[in-house]
Amino acid sequence: MSESDYDSSFIAEALPAFVSEAREHLQSLEQLLLELESRPGDRDLLDALFRSAHTIKGSAGIFGIDDVVAFTHHVEALLEQLRSGRKELTPDLSTLLLKCSDQIHLLIDAAQTQQPDTANARAIREEFVRQLRAAYEVEGMTAEPHADASRDVAAESIAGADAHWHIDVRFGPDLLRNGMDPLSILTYLATLGQLSDVACNSTDIPDLDTIDPESCYLACRFGLTTDASRERIEGAFSFVRDECVVRIEAVSPPAGLGNAPPAAESVTAAGTAASNDREVAEKNREGQIKAPAADDSRYIRVQAERLDHVINVVGELVIASAGAALLARESKHRRLIESTQLIDDLVDEIRGGALQLRMVPIGDTFARFRRTVRDTAAKLGKEINLEVSGGDTELDKSVVEHIVDPLMHLVRNALDHGIETPAQRVAAGKLPAGTLSLGACHDSGSIVIRIVDDGRGIDREKVLQRARERGLVSSDSSLTDAQTVNLIFEPGFSTAEYVTDLSGRGVGMDVVRQNIESLRGTVVVSSTPGKGSCIEIRLPLTLAIIDGFLVSIGSAKFILPLVNVIEVVETERLPDLSYESGRMVTQVRGQLLPVVDLRTLYELDSLPAERMSLVVLQAGALRFGVMVDTLLGQHQTVIKPLARIFSGLRGISGSTILGNGDVALIFDVAALSERATKTSSKRSSLSREIS
Amino acid sequence: MSASYSLPSELTIYAANAVRTTFQEWVRQLPKGRRAKARPDKPLVVDAANVMEIDAAGLQLLIALARSVAVKKHRLELSQPSQTLRNACTTFGLVAVLLQGAEDVP
């Protein structure tokens, strides 16, 4: 391969990695800008902001993506001004920077898809560049000391005068492993001027038997006489800042420099007036707070397909292990049984670990909404406070990917229809700013996401009227309040008088519900007129492998998800089953419990066993029972989805293969609970629903 | 009675683990105090002329070597240090610790 062939194939292979990392940097850039809106002077955030842009520009340079380099250069120049305190981050600048980050996004998309630039796009960028330059070129360097006295601006703004600095640095333990070299940092600083009195902590280095050759134990103190600005000195540490504790102080020149030029005197004044301490947060194993955009070197990037492959294989392993355990039991070979039991335990652990790999905190998704809320609120002329809670709650990666769009739509909906304009709110006796809260938590095997607003609530009359118009309900049917309000999820439903580009097209809410249900989740809305609404989404935590409880009815075997199983009661101990308003009920510890007779439901033709058991299940807030013949114990269940032909089957969420090769169907507990609480005179069996 | 030891040409993080093992072997070979009436100042002379590449990991290992040697009541002497090694020690303020007593190369 010729050199240029090699280059271009390298670029082609590495480009996806660049694109994905650049997008991550852009995302963190956006997050930082939003955070800075509430903490505009925060030095660490501004530094991290600059570094994000700087990294994007640098990487783009390696790949020869000149458009990105050229545009980001101007963004970087403005960010440099912000982080050195020469310019303040105003809301207008913040908006400008957000829009510029969108432009960089577009440029990276274009680089990925190899789209050629258009004159229109170029013109838009030029306008942004013009605005950026107007912002960063206007004031430039000034000799005025800032109001914030803790900055020795005087030292920086005087060009060409030697200043003396005292630098104290403790290098982080992982520095060497991460490819950095303290020696080259000091060597570089020496090129800026003159190092003096270098003292290194040699007494802290352990002996040969104790030392970890790849860990860094070094710290040193030294003086530096240089005409370089503070920025350049700090620049030497820019790649290691998050892992080291660095202190850079401007000090008066050592005696013996003779005639100090006037510039040095002002350095002294500034230096003594506010000896500038800059401590960078040290990253150590105790996990102290660090700059938000800092990359955590404890993470590894993994391709999603590889992870999925591993999980699939783990699933097969679970089944194979169960098969082996069964054969072992049949062989009655004690040591073989023990051995397969051990394998089973280990497989259980791997399963748990593998599934954990796919879990991501929902906080990342919520963070994306900040921008949406900000922009949408501005567009609609509304004031919104966004509160986020439960960001640590984890859910499966693939669930996250599918839930983003529905959540986005629900959030936009709440902003558009739910929350009133400030004037309307004040007239209604509320605070002018509305509150939208996004929350997540775990609840018995599911993740619950709530979107709550304190807006005007859902107008029941309007909803009923529109539903009648659309033929969704007959004019004489009576619905409960909850049922009325949830009509908004019916297809074709929309009470918006006009279609905004945000919502109101009537294709939104039913698609949202479909998406959520395709993830085996549920969505329910509740609302108080005048006070607000709450949308509650429930999603299963994992899609692939669950802990199951194996039962049999006649010769058929079923799995009940263990998270939903509360207890098992022998029917002999129960009062006779009775019928109440069409439902079969029993009593457990004095509480009435609706019961589903699975035999009748699934038209299983076998005689009831003499001793049946009642398994008490819980789905959400509902408790109910199912009658089964035999309890077969706990079973690691690899969920095999049902074929499309069975997609209309309610009550069954999948199937699995048992150790002996039999198929067991997995119950959808939520659907069964609806069956249990349905009051109907005709108890139709589920099997009729398929035809 | 010193066997001849010399520093490898590469004293960097890439060779760090191997170098540490080598250094440990040298230390193991040092005669113990009880047998050879070791004087506290007896130098372990190590030829340092071959050092071509060095980084902070290498410097750390040299310090650790000096320490381990001192525990055995010897003193590490790096003889004829290469320019690369000299520069690194100067930059990092380790001349007194590592190069004291080294012959001055013109």
Interface residues (C-beta under 8 A of the other chain):
Chain A: F171 L175 L176 R177 D181 P182 L183 S184 L186 T187 A190 L195 D197 V198 A199 C200 S202 I205 P206 D207 L208 D209 I211 P213 E214 C216 Y217 L218 C220 F222
Chain B: I13 A16 N17 V19 R20 F23 Q24 V27 I54 D55 A56 A57 L59 Q60 L61 I63 A64 L65 A66 R67 S68 V71 N87 A88 T91 F92 G93 L94 V97
